Amino acid sequence: MVFHRKSVFIGSFNLDPRSTAINTEIGVMIDSPEIAEQVGELMDEGVSPGSAFHVTLDEDGDLVWTAEDQQVKVKYEKDPETSAWDRFVIGFVGMLPIEDQL
């Protein structure tokens, strides 16, 4: 996480109950505008059009992924860059009773 391009937190700690109570997590806070600016630029590049998907709901409440491919918007009705097996595993794991761990 980058805070106002002045400091940055780098680590495996997630903002969920597992990270605070179950898992062993670690992170480091760096108070450096130079490093924070560099990390911020990398993060900006990673979410720029062509590098990321924009996820929305359609009129039926289903997920739709939109991306730009050479400045042309492309829509996907299935999770892009996944196989049928990947989607099966994700669907199966989604049925497990682990809500209190999320």
Distance bins in CASP14 RR format, pairs under 12 A and 6 or more apart:
PFRMAT RR
TARGET T0000
AUTHOR 0000-0000-0000
RMODE 2
METHOD distances of the structure
MODEL  1
1 7 0 0 0 0 1 0 0 0 0 0 0
1 8 1 0 0 1 0 0 0 0 0 0 0
1 9 1 0 1 0 0 0 0 0 0 0 0
1 10 0 0 0 0 1 0 0 0 0 0 0
1 11 0 0 0 0 1 0 0 0 0 0 0
1 13 0 0 0 0 1 0 0 0 0 0 0
1 14 0 0 0 0 0 1 0 0 0 0 0
1 15 0 0 0 0 1 0 0 0 0 0 0
1 27 0 0 0 0 0 1 0 0 0 0 0
1 28 0 0 0 0 0 1 0 0 0 0 0
1 29 0 0 0 0 1 0 0 0 0 0 0
1 30 0 0 0 0 0 1 0 0 0 0 0
1 36 0 0 0 0 1 0 0 0 0 0 0
1 39 0 0 0 0 1 0 0 0 0 0 0
1 40 0 0 0 0 1 0 0 0 0 0 0
1 43 0 0 0 0 1 0 0 0 0 0 0
2 8 1 0 1 0 0 0 0 0 0 0 0
2 9 0 0 0 0 1 0 0 0 0 0 0
2 10 0 0 0 0 1 0 0 0 0 0 0
2 29 0 0 0 0 0 1 0 0 0 0 0
2 30 0 0 0 0 1 0 0 0 0 0 0
2 31 0 0 0 0 0 1 0 0 0 0 0
2 32 0 0 0 0 0 1 0 0 0 0 0
2 33 0 0 0 0 0 1 0 0 0 0 0
2 35 0 0 0 0 1 0 0 0 0 0 0
2 36 1 0 1 0 0 0 0 0 0 0 0
2 37 0 0 0 0 1 0 0 0 0 0 0
2 38 0 0 0 0 1 0 0 0 0 0 0
2 39 1 0 1 0 0 0 0 0 0 0 0
2 40 1 0 1 0 0 0 0 0 0 0 0
2 41 0 0 0 0 1 0 0 0 0 0 0
2 42 0 0 0 0 1 0 0 0 0 0 0
2 43 1 0 0 1 0 0 0 0 0 0 0
2 44 0 0 0 0 1 0 0 0 0 0 0
3 9 1 0 0 1 0 0 0 0 0 0 0
3 10 0 0 0 0 0 1 0 0 0 0 0
3 29 0 0 0 0 1 0 0 0 0 0 0
3 30 0 0 0 0 0 1 0 0 0 0 0
3 31 0 0 0 0 1 0 0 0 0 0 0
3 32 0 0 0 0 0 1 0 0 0 0 0
3 33 0 0 0 0 0 1 0 0 0 0 0
3 35 0 0 0 0 0 1 0 0 0 0 0
3 36 1 0 0 1 0 0 0 0 0 0 0
3 37 0 0 0 0 0 1 0 0 0 0 0
3 39 0 0 0 0 0 1 0 0 0 0 0
3 40 0 0 0 0 0 1 0 0 0 0 0
4 31 0 0 0 0 0 1 0 0 0 0 0
4 33 0 0 0 0 1 0 0 0 0 0 0
4 36 1 0 0 1 0 0 0 0 0 0 0
4 37 0 0 0 0 0 1 0 0 0 0 0
4 40 0 0 0 0 0 1 0 0 0 0 0
5 31 0 0 0 0 0 1 0 0 0 0 0
5 32 0 0 0 0 0 1 0 0 0 0 0
5 33 1 0 0 1 0 0 0 0 0 0 0
5 34 0 0 0 0 1 0 0 0 0 0 0
5 35 0 0 0 0 1 0 0 0 0 0 0
5 36 1 0 1 0 0 0 0 0 0 0 0
5 37 1 0 1 0 0 0 0 0 0 0 0
5 38 0 0 0 0 1 0 0 0 0 0 0
5 39 0 0 0 0 1 0 0 0 0 0 0
5 40 1 0 0 1 0 0 0 0 0 0 0
5 41 0 0 0 0 1 0 0 0 0 0 0
5 43 0 0 0 0 0 1 0 0 0 0 0
5 44 0 0 0 0 0 1 0 0 0 0 0
6 29 0 0 0 0 0 1 0 0 0 0 0
6 30 0 0 0 0 0 1 0 0 0 0 0
6 31 1 0 0 1 0 0 0 0 0 0 0
6 32 0 0 0 0 1 0 0 0 0 0 0
6 33 1 0 1 0 0 0 0 0 0 0 0
6 34 0 0 0 0 1 0 0 0 0 0 0
6 35 0 0 0 0 1 0 0 0 0 0 0
6 36 1 0 1 0 0 0 0 0 0 0 0
6 37 0 0 0 0 1 0 0 0 0 0 0
6 39 0 0 0 0 0 1 0 0 0 0 0
6 40 0 0 0 0 0 1 0 0 0 0 0
7 28 0 0 0 0 0 1 0 0 0 0 0
7 29 1 0 0 1 0 0 0 0 0 0 0
7 30 1 0 0 1 0 0 0 0 0 0 0
7 31 1 0 1 0 0 0 0 0 0 0 0
7 32 1 0 0 1 0 0 0 0 0 0 0
7 33 1 0 0 1 0 0 0 0 0 0 0
7 34 0 0 0 0 0 1 0 0 0 0 0
7 35 0 0 0 0 1 0 0 0 0 0 0
7 36 1 0 1 0 0 0 0 0 0 0 0
7 37 0 0 0 0 0 1 0 0 0 0 0
7 39 0 0 0 0 1 0 0 0 0 0 0
7 40 0 0 0 0 0 1 0 0 0 0 0
8 27 0 0 0 0 0 1 0 0 0 0 0
8 28 0 0 0 0 1 0 0 0 0 0 0
8 29 1 0 0 1 0 0 0 0 0 0 0
8 30 1 0 1 0 0 0 0 0 0 0 0
8 31 0 0 0 0 1 0 0 0 0 0 0
8 32 1 0 0 1 0 0 0 0 0 0 0
8 33 0 0 0 0 1 0 0 0 0 0 0
8 34 0 0 0 0 0 1 0 0 0 0 0
8 35 1 0 1 0 0 0 0 0 0 0 0
8 36 1 0 1 0 0 0 0 0 0 0 0
8 37 0 0 0 0 1 0 0 0 0 0 0
8 38 0 0 0 0 1 0 0 0 0 0 0
8 39 1 0 1 0 0 0 0 0 0 0 0
8 40 1 0 0 1 0 0 0 0 0 0 0
8 41 0 0 0 0 0 1 0 0 0 0 0
8 42 0 0 0 0 0 1 0 0 0 0 0
8 43 0 0 0 0 1 0 0 0 0 0 0
9 15 0 0 0 0 0 1 0 0 0 0 0
9 25 0 0 0 0 0 1 0 0 0 0 0
9 26 0 0 0 0 0 1 0 0 0 0 0
9 27 1 0 0 1 0 0 0 0 0 0 0
9 28 1 0 0 1 0 0 0 0 0 0 0
9 29 1 0 1 0 0 0 0 0 0 0 0
9 30 1 0 0 1 0 0 0 0 0 0 0
9 31 0 0 0 0 0 1 0 0 0 0 0
9 32 0 0 0 0 0 1 0 0 0 0 0
9 35 0 0 0 0 0 1 0 0 0 0 0
9 36 0 0 0 0 1 0 0 0 0 0 0
9 39 0 0 0 0 1 0 0 0 0 0 0
10 26 0 0 0 0 1 0 0 0 0 0 0
10 27 1 0 0 1 0 0 0 0 0 0 0
10 28 1 0 1 0 0 0 0 0 0 0 0
10 29 0 0 0 0 1 0 0 0 0 0 0
10 30 1 0 0 1 0 0 0 0 0 0 0
10 32 0 0 0 0 0 1 0 0 0 0 0
10 35 0 0 0 0 1 0 0 0 0 0 0
10 36 0 0 0 0 0 1 0 0 0 0 0
10 38 0 0 0 0 0 1 0 0 0 0 0
10 39 1 0 0 1 0 0 0 0 0 0 0
10 40 0 0 0 0 0 1 0 0 0 0 0
10 42 0 0 0 0 0 1 0 0 0 0 0
10 43 0 0 0 0 0 1 0 0 0 0 0
11 19 0 0 0 0 0 1 0 0 0 0 0
11 25 1 0 0 1 0 0 0 0 0 0 0
11 26 1 0 0 1 0 0 0 0 0 0 0
11 27 1 1 0 0 0 0 0 0 0 0 0
11 28 1 0 0 1 0 0 0 0 0 0 0
11 29 0 0 0 0 1 0 0 0 0 0 0
11 30 0 0 0 0 0 1 0 0 0 0 0
11 39 0 0 0 0 0 1 0 0 0 0 0
12 18 0 0 0 0 0 1 0 0 0 0 0
12 19 1 0 0 1 0 0 0 0 0 0 0
12 23 0 0 0 0 1 0 0 0 0 0 0
12 24 0 0 0 0 1 0 0 0 0 0 0
12 25 1 0 1 0 0 0 0 0 0 0 0
12 26 1 0 1 0 0 0 0 0 0 0 0
12 27 1 0 0 1 0 0 0 0 0 0 0
12 28 0 0 0 0 0 1 0 0 0 0 0
13 19 1 0 1 0 0 0 0 0 0 0 0
13 20 0 0 0 0 1 0 0 0 0 0 0
13 23 0 0 0 0 1 0 0 0 0 0 0
13 24 0 0 0 0 0 1 0 0 0 0 0
13 25 1 0 1 0 0 0 0 0 0 0 0
13 26 1 0 0 1 0 0 0 0 0 0 0
13 27 1 0 1 0 0 0 0 0 0 0 0
13 28 0 0 0 0 1 0 0 0 0 0 0
13 29 0 0 0 0 0 1 0 0 0 0 0
14 20 0 0 0 0 1 0 0 0 0 0 0
14 21 0 0 0 0 0 1 0 0 0 0 0
14 22 0 0 0 0 0 1 0 0 0 0 0
14 23 0 0 0 0 1 0 0 0 0 0 0
14 25 1 0 0 1 0 0 0 0 0 0 0
14 26 0 0 0 0 0 1 0 0 0 0 0
14 27 0 0 0 0 0 1 0 0 0 0 0
14 101 0 0 0 0 0 1 0 0 0 0 0
14 102 0 0 0 0 0 1 0 0 0 0 0
15 25 0 0 0 0 0 1 0 0 0 0 0
15 102 0 0 0 0 0 1 0 0 0 0 0
16 22 0 0 0 0 1 0 0 0 0 0 0
16 23 0 0 0 0 1 0 0 0 0 0 0
16 25 0 0 0 0 0 1 0 0 0 0 0
16 98 0 0 0 0 0 1 0 0 0 0 0
16 99 0 0 0 0 0 1 0 0 0 0 0
16 100 0 0 0 0 0 1 0 0 0 0 0
16 101 1 0 0 1 0 0 0 0 0 0 0
16 102 1 0 0 1 0 0 0 0 0 0 0
17 23 0 0 0 0 1 0 0 0 0 0 0
17 25 0 0 0 0 0 1 0 0 0 0 0
17 98 0 0 0 0 0 1 0 0 0 0 0
17 99 0 0 0 0 0 1 0 0 0 0 0
17 100 1 0 0 1 0 0 0 0 0 0 0
17 101 1 0 0 1 0 0 0 0 0 0 0
17 102 1 0 0 1 0 0 0 0 0 0 0
18 24 0 0 0 0 0 1 0 0 0 0 0
18 25 0 0 0 0 1 0 0 0 0 0 0
18 98 0 0 0 0 1 0 0 0 0 0 0
18 100 0 0 0 0 1 0 0 0 0 0 0
18 101 1 0 1 0 0 0 0 0 0 0 0
18 102 0 0 0 0 1 0 0 0 0 0 0
19 25 1 0 1 0 0 0 0 0 0 0 0
19 26 0 0 0 0 0 1 0 0 0 0 0
19 27 0 0 0 0 0 1 0 0 0 0 0
19 101 0 0 0 0 0 1 0 0 0 0 0
19 102 0 0 0 0 0 1 0 0 0 0 0
20 101 0 0 0 0 0 1 0 0 0 0 0
21 100 0 0 0 0 0 1 0 0 0 0 0
21 101 0 0 0 0 1 0 0 0 0 0 0
22 98 0 0 0 0 0 1 0 0 0 0 0
22 100 0 0 0 0 0 1 0 0 0 0 0
22 101 1 0 0 1 0 0 0 0 0 0 0
22 102 0 0 0 0 0 1 0 0 0 0 0
23 101 0 0 0 0 0 1 0 0 0 0 0
28 35 0 0 0 0 0 1 0 0 0 0 0
29 35 0 0 0 0 0 1 0 0 0 0 0
29 36 0 0 0 0 0 1 0 0 0 0 0
30 36 1 0 0 1 0 0 0 0 0 0 0
30 37 0 0 0 0 0 1 0 0 0 0 0
30 38 0 0 0 0 0 1 0 0 0 0 0
30 39 0 0 0 0 1 0 0 0 0 0 0
32 38 0 0 0 0 1 0 0 0 0 0 0
32 39 0 0 0 0 1 0 0 0 0 0 0
33 39 0 0 0 0 0 1 0 0 0 0 0
33 40 0 0 0 0 0 1 0 0 0 0 0
34 40 0 0 0 0 0 1 0 0 0 0 0
34 41 0 0 0 0 0 1 0 0 0 0 0
35 41 0 0 0 0 0 1 0 0 0 0 0
35 42 0 0 0 0 0 1 0 0 0 0 0
36 42 0 0 0 0 0 1 0 0 0 0 0
36 43 0 0 0 0 0 1 0 0 0 0 0
37 43 0 0 0 0 0 1 0 0 0 0 0
37 44 0 0 0 0 0 1 0 0 0 0 0
38 44 0 0 0 0 0 1 0 0 0 0 0
38 45 0 0 0 0 0 1 0 0 0 0 0
39 45 0 0 0 0 0 1 0 0 0 0 0
39 46 0 0 0 0 0 1 0 0 0 0 0
40 46 0 0 0 0 1 0 0 0 0 0 0
40 47 0 0 0 0 0 1 0 0 0 0 0
40 48 0 0 0 0 0 1 0 0 0 0 0
41 47 0 0 0 0 0 1 0 0 0 0 0
41 48 0 0 0 0 0 1 0 0 0 0 0
42 48 0 0 0 0 0 1 0 0 0 0 0
42 51 0 0 0 0 0 1 0 0 0 0 0
43 51 0 0 0 0 0 1 0 0 0 0 0
43 52 0 0 0 0 0 1 0 0 0 0 0
44 51 0 0 0 0 1 0 0 0 0 0 0
44 52 0 0 0 0 0 1 0 0 0 0 0
45 51 1 0 0 1 0 0 0 0 0 0 0
45 52 0 0 0 0 1 0 0 0 0 0 0
46 52 1 0 0 1 0 0 0 0 0 0 0
46 53 0 0 0 0 0 1 0 0 0 0 0
47 53 0 0 0 0 1 0 0 0 0 0 0
47 54 0 0 0 0 1 0 0 0 0 0 0
47 67 0 0 0 0 0 1 0 0 0 0 0
47 68 0 0 0 0 0 1 0 0 0 0 0
48 54 0 0 0 0 0 1 0 0 0 0 0
48 67 0 0 0 0 0 1 0 0 0 0 0
48 68 0 0 0 0 1 0 0 0 0 0 0
49 66 0 0 0 0 1 0 0 0 0 0 0
49 67 1 0 0 1 0 0 0 0 0 0 0
49 68 1 0 1 0 0 0 0 0 0 0 0
49 69 0 0 0 0 1 0 0 0 0 0 0
49 70 0 0 0 0 0 1 0 0 0 0 0
49 71 0 0 0 0 1 0 0 0 0 0 0
49 72 0 0 0 0 0 1 0 0 0 0 0
49 73 0 0 0 0 1 0 0 0 0 0 0
49 74 0 0 0 0 0 1 0 0 0 0 0
50 66 0 0 0 0 0 1 0 0 0 0 0
50 67 1 0 1 0 0 0 0 0 0 0 0
50 68 1 0 1 0 0 0 0 0 0 0 0
50 69 1 0 0 1 0 0 0 0 0 0 0
50 70 0 0 0 0 1 0 0 0 0 0 0
50 71 0 0 0 0 1 0 0 0 0 0 0
50 72 0 0 0 0 0 1 0 0 0 0 0
50 73 0 0 0 0 0 1 0 0 0 0 0
50 74 0 0 0 0 1 0 0 0 0 0 0
50 80 0 0 0 0 0 1 0 0 0 0 0
51 67 0 0 0 0 1 0 0 0 0 0 0
51 68 0 0 0 0 1 0 0 0 0 0 0
51 69 0 0 0 0 0 1 0 0 0 0 0
52 65 0 0 0 0 1 0 0 0 0 0 0
52 66 0 0 0 0 0 1 0 0 0 0 0
52 67 1 0 0 1 0 0 0 0 0 0 0
52 68 0 0 0 0 1 0 0 0 0 0 0
52 80 0 0 0 0 0 1 0 0 0 0 0
52 81 0 0 0 0 0 1 0 0 0 0 0
53 63 0 0 0 0 0 1 0 0 0 0 0
53 64 0 0 0 0 1 0 0 0 0 0 0
53 65 1 0 1 0 0 0 0 0 0 0 0
53 66 1 0 0 1 0 0 0 0 0 0 0
53 67 1 0 1 0 0 0 0 0 0 0 0
53 68 0 0 0 0 1 0 0 0 0 0 0
53 69 0 0 0 0 0 1 0 0 0 0 0
53 73 0 0 0 0 0 1 0 0 0 0 0
53 74 0 0 0 0 1 0 0 0 0 0 0
53 75 0 0 0 0 1 0 0 0 0 0 0
53 76 1 0 0 1 0 0 0 0 0 0 0
53 78 0 0 0 0 0 1 0 0 0 0 0
53 79 0 0 0 0 1 0 0 0 0 0 0
53 80 1 0 0 1 0 0 0 0 0 0 0
53 81 0 0 0 0 1 0 0 0 0 0 0
53 82 0 0 0 0 0 1 0 0 0 0 0
54 63 0 0 0 0 0 1 0 0 0 0 0
54 64 0 0 0 0 1 0 0 0 0 0 0
54 65 1 0 0 1 0 0 0 0 0 0 0
54 66 1 0 1 0 0 0 0 0 0 0 0
54 67 1 0 0 1 0 0 0 0 0 0 0
54 68 0 0 0 0 1 0 0 0 0 0 0
54 73 0 0 0 0 1 0 0 0 0 0 0
54 74 0 0 0 0 0 1 0 0 0 0 0
54 75 0 0 0 0 1 0 0 0 0 0 0
54 76 0 0 0 0 0 1 0 0 0 0 0
54 80 0 0 0 0 0 1 0 0 0 0 0
55 61 0 0 0 0 0 1 0 0 0 0 0
55 62 0 0 0 0 0 1 0 0 0 0 0
55 63 1 0 1 0 0 0 0 0 0 0 0
55 64 1 0 0 1 0 0 0 0 0 0 0
55 65 1 0 1 0 0 0 0 0 0 0 0
55 66 1 0 0 1 0 0 0 0 0 0 0
55 67 0 0 0 0 0 1 0 0 0 0 0
55 75 0 0 0 0 0 1 0 0 0 0 0
55 76 0 0 0 0 1 0 0 0 0 0 0
55 77 0 0 0 0 0 1 0 0 0 0 0
55 79 0 0 0 0 1 0 0 0 0 0 0
55 80 0 0 0 0 0 1 0 0 0 0 0
56 62 0 0 0 0 1 0 0 0 0 0 0
56 63 1 0 0 1 0 0 0 0 0 0 0
56 64 1 0 1 0 0 0 0 0 0 0 0
56 65 0 0 0 0 1 0 0 0 0 0 0
56 66 1 0 0 1 0 0 0 0 0 0 0
56 67 0 0 0 0 0 1 0 0 0 0 0
56 73 0 0 0 0 0 1 0 0 0 0 0
56 75 0 0 0 0 1 0 0 0 0 0 0
56 76 0 0 0 0 0 1 0 0 0 0 0
56 77 0 0 0 0 0 1 0 0 0 0 0
57 63 1 0 0 1 0 0 0 0 0 0 0
57 64 1 0 0 1 0 0 0 0 0 0 0
57 65 0 0 0 0 0 1 0 0 0 0 0
57 66 0 0 0 0 0 1 0 0 0 0 0
57 77 0 0 0 0 0 1 0 0 0 0 0
58 64 1 0 1 0 0 0 0 0 0 0 0
58 65 0 0 0 0 0 1 0 0 0 0 0
58 66 0 0 0 0 0 1 0 0 0 0 0
58 75 0 0 0 0 1 0 0 0 0 0 0
58 76 0 0 0 0 0 1 0 0 0 0 0
58 77 0 0 0 0 1 0 0 0 0 0 0
60 77 0 0 0 0 0 1 0 0 0 0 0
61 77 0 0 0 0 0 1 0 0 0 0 0
62 75 0 0 0 0 0 1 0 0 0 0 0
62 76 0 0 0 0 0 1 0 0 0 0 0
62 77 1 0 0 1 0 0 0 0 0 0 0
62 78 0 0 0 0 1 0 0 0 0 0 0
62 79 0 0 0 0 0 1 0 0 0 0 0
63 75 0 0 0 0 0 1 0 0 0 0 0
63 76 0 0 0 0 1 0 0 0 0 0 0
63 77 0 0 0 0 1 0 0 0 0 0 0
63 78 0 0 0 0 1 0 0 0 0 0 0
63 79 1 0 0 1 0 0 0 0 0 0 0
63 80 0 0 0 0 0 1 0 0 0 0 0
63 87 0 0 0 0 0 1 0 0 0 0 0
63 90 0 0 0 0 0 1 0 0 0 0 0
64 73 0 0 0 0 0 1 0 0 0 0 0
64 74 0 0 0 0 0 1 0 0 0 0 0
64 75 1 0 1 0 0 0 0 0 0 0 0
64 76 1 0 0 1 0 0 0 0 0 0 0
64 77 1 0 0 1 0 0 0 0 0 0 0
64 78 0 0 0 0 1 0 0 0 0 0 0
64 79 0 0 0 0 0 1 0 0 0 0 0
64 80 0 0 0 0 0 1 0 0 0 0 0
65 73 0 0 0 0 0 1 0 0 0 0 0
65 74 0 0 0 0 1 0 0 0 0 0 0
65 75 1 0 0 1 0 0 0 0 0 0 0
65 76 1 0 1 0 0 0 0 0 0 0 0
65 77 0 0 0 0 1 0 0 0 0 0 0
65 78 0 0 0 0 1 0 0 0 0 0 0
65 79 1 0 0 1 0 0 0 0 0 0 0
65 80 1 0 1 0 0 0 0 0 0 0 0
65 81 0 0 0 0 1 0 0 0 0 0 0
65 82 0 0 0 0 0 1 0 0 0 0 0
66 72 0 0 0 0 0 1 0 0 0 0 0
66 73 1 0 1 0 0 0 0 0 0 0 0
66 74 1 0 0 1 0 0 0 0 0 0 0
66 75 1 0 1 0 0 0 0 0 0 0 0
66 76 1 0 0 1 0 0 0 0 0 0 0
66 77 0 0 0 0 0 1 0 0 0 0 0
66 80 0 0 0 0 1 0 0 0 0 0 0
67 73 1 0 0 1 0 0 0 0 0 0 0
67 74 1 0 1 0 0 0 0 0 0 0 0
67 75 0 0 0 0 1 0 0 0 0 0 0
67 76 1 0 0 1 0 0 0 0 0 0 0
67 80 1 0 0 1 0 0 0 0 0 0 0
67 81 0 0 0 0 1 0 0 0 0 0 0
68 74 1 0 0 1 0 0 0 0 0 0 0
68 75 0 0 0 0 0 1 0 0 0 0 0
69 75 0 0 0 0 0 1 0 0 0 0 0
69 76 0 0 0 0 0 1 0 0 0 0 0
69 80 0 0 0 0 0 1 0 0 0 0 0
74 80 0 0 0 0 1 0 0 0 0 0 0
76 82 0 0 0 0 1 0 0 0 0 0 0
76 87 0 0 0 0 0 1 0 0 0 0 0
77 87 0 0 0 0 0 1 0 0 0 0 0
78 84 0 0 0 0 1 0 0 0 0 0 0
78 86 0 0 0 0 0 1 0 0 0 0 0
78 87 1 0 0 1 0 0 0 0 0 0 0
78 88 0 0 0 0 0 1 0 0 0 0 0
78 90 0 0 0 0 0 1 0 0 0 0 0
79 85 0 0 0 0 0 1 0 0 0 0 0
79 86 1 0 0 1 0 0 0 0 0 0 0
79 87 1 0 0 1 0 0 0 0 0 0 0
79 88 0 0 0 0 0 1 0 0 0 0 0
79 89 0 0 0 0 0 1 0 0 0 0 0
79 90 1 0 0 1 0 0 0 0 0 0 0
79 91 0 0 0 0 0 1 0 0 0 0 0
80 86 0 0 0 0 0 1 0 0 0 0 0
80 87 0 0 0 0 0 1 0 0 0 0 0
81 87 0 0 0 0 0 1 0 0 0 0 0
82 88 0 0 0 0 1 0 0 0 0 0 0
82 89 0 0 0 0 1 0 0 0 0 0 0
82 90 1 0 0 1 0 0 0 0 0 0 0
82 91 0 0 0 0 0 1 0 0 0 0 0
83 89 0 0 0 0 1 0 0 0 0 0 0
83 90 0 0 0 0 0 1 0 0 0 0 0
84 90 0 0 0 0 0 1 0 0 0 0 0
84 91 0 0 0 0 0 1 0 0 0 0 0
85 91 0 0 0 0 0 1 0 0 0 0 0
85 92 0 0 0 0 0 1 0 0 0 0 0
86 92 0 0 0 0 0 1 0 0 0 0 0
86 93 0 0 0 0 0 1 0 0 0 0 0
87 93 0 0 0 0 0 1 0 0 0 0 0
87 94 0 0 0 0 0 1 0 0 0 0 0
88 94 0 0 0 0 0 1 0 0 0 0 0
88 95 0 0 0 0 0 1 0 0 0 0 0
89 95 0 0 0 0 0 1 0 0 0 0 0
89 96 0 0 0 0 0 1 0 0 0 0 0
90 96 0 0 0 0 0 1 0 0 0 0 0
93 101 0 0 0 0 0 1 0 0 0 0 0
93 102 0 0 0 0 0 1 0 0 0 0 0
94 101 0 0 0 0 0 1 0 0 0 0 0
94 102 0 0 0 0 0 1 0 0 0 0 0
96 102 0 0 0 0 0 1 0 0 0 0 0
END
